[in-house]
Amino acid sequence: MGEVKGFMIHDRQEFKKLPVPERVKNYNEFVIPLSDQELKDQGARCMDCGVPFCHSGCPIGNIIPDWNDLIYRNRWQEAYDRLMKTNNFPEFTGRICPAPCENACVLGFNYPSVTIKNIEVMIIERAYQEGWVKPLPPKTRTGKKIAVVGSGPSGLSCADQLNKFGHQVTVYEKNEYLGGLLRLGIPDFKLSKKVVERRLHRMEKEGVSFKTGIQVGVKLSLKELKQKYDAVVLCGGAEIPRELDVPGRNLKGVYQAMEYLTQQNRVNAGVKIAPDLRINAQGKKVVVLGGGDTGSDCVGTANRQGAQSVKQLELMPRPPKERIATNPWPQWALIERSSTSHEEGVERDYSILTKNLTGNSEGSLKKLEAIRVDFSTKDPKTGRPVMKEIPGSEFDMECDLVFLAMGFLGPRKEGMIQDGGLALDERGNVKTSVNYMTSEEGIFAAGDMRRGQSLVVWAIQEGRSAAEGVNGWLKK
């Protein structure tokens, strides 16, 4: 590395952000990048660690120390070339990935880790600015046609790789917009849709075809698709949300998080929503059930809509502030984290079990009733914590809106999965072999519908691996 003691000289420096009162006025991205010199200093913090565990932390195996050092040496174009060897969409991961690589950074053992994610996004943005990101269609075509179902991160990375192999790829998307979760699920203030459209435009110029508004298994059967193409890859995601099975679930004002987030993204895109269907938190008391990223996105959206108050309740106990002995480096740190949405205003509480929702005579939500729970007892057979309600800890809170952000249970079975007669694994996901082929010859699966709910970076890795499987199978 260029500056061997860089981690001892330079402190970790995060991106700056617009002040909260300013950024909650709109849905724009609000991060203020560092200067070239500041980024060079951050690259200098990457130590000559011998065994870079950041590689193991990154699902797609980014060659992180190489491009950190290249940034330090001001060799930006080489850094871009190195970055693109492993990551199809660094402009996505550099914005929304939780950076498991930084948790595995060797420096992070006893110092603040390297700002890998921030360096990554600045490399790709510099590449766009300098005109280095150019369409690179394959020089030759194989004559093979492949259909990819779903245009989320796994579908797009799969399509991108298959196109690079020289196959003719068509991506089918059921929604009116391309991008899946990237386009409709993640709020604009975390990932501008211009960023997504910029990448899609490049893929089109490289020869990938896109078809929107076509739901495979409804408008077009999987059997018909298989007849038209040499291979089919299913990348439909894990779309079944976990439900809240309590009295009052059907009251007006109780919504799944994705109903809320996708509607706001459509509104931001200029779609007109009928007033009686509009989910608006303006002036309302909001409760978000679920402490993950989706719940955090609901918090940020509610604050931008002008909610009177926002509370976020989590069933599990509050995580520790720092790693505990049973969660050592380089594992993902199971610690309490605060997102930029939390900075904007929210009251968080843990170990809360919702018992009942009550409403008024018109069927509108007015109150959430809950009880505190304890996880200190463990099952003697499995060793897993057992949830117990704490007697006398019952309480209630007034609320006008409740958003359910409690995770996802797998892919929707009706439609193309049932249509194709595809086998499922014990978790209800699509079962595949080592080359990502399903139980049906010529039909492959990747992403959350194969792996289960996961990160965007894992979805990209899934798509890349499935493309390798398809390519290998077509060559037989």
ZIKAZI-V588282 format. One record per backbone hydrogen bond with DSSP energy under -1.0 kcal/mol. CO is the residue of the C=O (numbers start at 1). NH is the residue of the N-H. If there is no record, write none. Layout:
BEGIN
CO | NH
CO | NH
END
This chain:
BEGIN
3 | 6
5 | 8
5 | 9
6 | 10
16 | 32
19 | 23
20 | 24
22 | 25
23 | 26
30 | 18
32 | 16
35 | 39
36 | 40
37 | 41
38 | 42
39 | 43
40 | 44
43 | 46
47 | 49
49 | 51
51 | 53
52 | 55
53 | 57
54 | 58
58 | 61
62 | 64
63 | 67
64 | 68
65 | 69
66 | 70
67 | 71
68 | 72
69 | 73
70 | 75
71 | 74
75 | 79
76 | 80
77 | 81
78 | 82
79 | 83
80 | 84
83 | 86
83 | 87
89 | 92
89 | 93
90 | 94
92 | 95
92 | 96
93 | 97
100 | 104
106 | 109
107 | 110
107 | 111
114 | 116
115 | 119
116 | 120
117 | 121
118 | 122
119 | 123
120 | 124
121 | 125
122 | 126
123 | 127
124 | 128
125 | 129
126 | 130
127 | 132
132 | 134
144 | 168
145 | 230
145 | 231
146 | 170
147 | 233
148 | 172
149 | 235
152 | 156
153 | 157
154 | 158
155 | 159
156 | 160
157 | 161
158 | 162
159 | 163
160 | 164
161 | 165
162 | 167
163 | 166
166 | 142
168 | 146
169 | 209
170 | 148
171 | 211
172 | 150
173 | 214
175 | 213
179 | 182
180 | 184
181 | 185
181 | 186
187 | 190
187 | 191
192 | 195
193 | 197
194 | 198
195 | 199
196 | 200
197 | 201
198 | 202
199 | 203
200 | 204
201 | 205
202 | 206
203 | 208
204 | 207
209 | 171
211 | 173
215 | 218
215 | 219
215 | 220
220 | 217
221 | 225
222 | 226
223 | 227
224 | 228
225 | 229
231 | 147
232 | 444
233 | 149
234 | 446
240 | 409
244 | 246
246 | 249
247 | 357
248 | 251
251 | 254
252 | 365
253 | 402
255 | 404
256 | 260
257 | 261
258 | 262
259 | 263
260 | 264
261 | 265
262 | 266
263 | 267
264 | 268
265 | 269
266 | 271
267 | 270
274 | 277
274 | 278
281 | 284
284 | 308
284 | 309
285 | 400
285 | 401
286 | 311
287 | 403
288 | 313
289 | 405
292 | 296
293 | 297
294 | 298
295 | 299
296 | 300
297 | 301
298 | 302
299 | 303
300 | 304
301 | 305
302 | 307
306 | 283
309 | 286
310 | 347
311 | 288
312 | 349
313 | 290
314 | 352
316 | 351
320 | 336
324 | 327
328 | 331
333 | 335
339 | 343
342 | 345
347 | 312
349 | 314
351 | 373
353 | 371
356 | 369
358 | 366
358 | 367
360 | 363
363 | 252
364 | 360
366 | 399
367 | 358
368 | 397
369 | 355
369 | 356
370 | 395
371 | 353
372 | 390
374 | 388
377 | 386
379 | 383
384 | 379
388 | 374
390 | 393
395 | 370
397 | 368
401 | 287
402 | 255
403 | 289
404 | 257
407 | 242
410 | 240
413 | 418
415 | 419
416 | 420
417 | 422
423 | 431
425 | 428
429 | 425
433 | 436
436 | 445
437 | 433
440 | 443
442 | 232
443 | 438
444 | 234
447 | 450
447 | 451
448 | 452
449 | 430
455 | 459
456 | 460
457 | 461
458 | 462
459 | 463
460 | 464
461 | 465
462 | 466
463 | 467
464 | 468
465 | 469
466 | 470
467 | 471
468 | 472
469 | 473
470 | 474
471 | 475
473 | 476
END
